[in-house]
């Protein structure tokens, strides 16, 4: 299936590492990985189908310069979503179990 790969790093230590993507069409994060670490995460959904994300429950904290990769698919399964924006989800926007 066609998908977009997004690799990012952070420039400072993050206690709660959680990121969202804004796509040009309805999308979902199919896979999220922190390289070189045990990964435990929850995939997040939003009321806007063009926004998807994940919160890493492990590793915590996420160190500066560590690569994070998202693989993102269009919900229709046939088109490649274009990422229009990437951001950090505020702790108060996360479900209590993920904070």
N, C-alpha and C positions, 0 to 999 in steps of 0.2 A: 504494500500500500504506500502511496506517496505521503511523505511527511517532511517537516522542517526540523532541522537540528539547530539548537541554540546553545552555545557555550558561553558562560559568563564567569567572572571572578569578582570578589568583593575586595575593596581596598582597606577594610578594617574588620576587626573581630565582630561577629554577629552572634548574640546569645540565642535568638530565635531566627533561624534561616528559613525564610518563606518568600516566594516570589510568584508574581502573576505575569501572564502574557496577555496582550490585547491583540487579537488577530483581525484580519480584514473580512473574515467570514466565521461562522460558528466553528469552534475548534475545541480540542481537549488535549491535555498533556497526557501522552500515552506512557511515557517513562521519564523519570527524574532520577539523576544519579549525582552523588558527590564522589569524585574520583579518589581512590586510595583510602576509603573509609567504609565501615559497616553502615549501610543505609537502612533507616526505618523512616517511613514517611506516610503522610496522608495526602491524597489528591483532593483538591478543593474545587468546588463548583460555585458559580455565581448566577444571579438571576439573568444576567446578560450572557447569552450563549457564545459571544465572541471573546469572553474572558475565561481563562482557566489558570490553574496554578497548583502548587504543592507546598507543603510545609514539612521540613525535615525534622523529625523527632530525634534522630541520631545521624550524624554527629552534632553535638551541641557542646560548646559553641562552634560555629564555623569560622575557621581561621582565615586570615587575610591571604589572598593569592591562591586559594584552593579552587580548582575548577568545578563548576556545577554544569551539568548538561540536561537539557530538556529535549525530548522528542515529541513533536506536536503534530497531530493529525486533524484534518478537516472532519467534521462530524459526518458529512456525506460520504467520506471514504474514497472520493475520487479526485478531489482537488487538493493542491498543496496550499496550506494557509500561509499568508505573508504576515510576519510579526510586525505590528505597528508600534508597539510599546512594551516595555518591561518595567516592572516596579516591585517594591517591597510591600508586603501586606502588613498593616499595623497590628500589633498584638491584640488590641481590643476588637479587631475585625475577625479574629480567628475563633473557632469553637473553643470553649473553655478547656476541653481535653487536650488541645494542641498547644496551649500557651506555655 
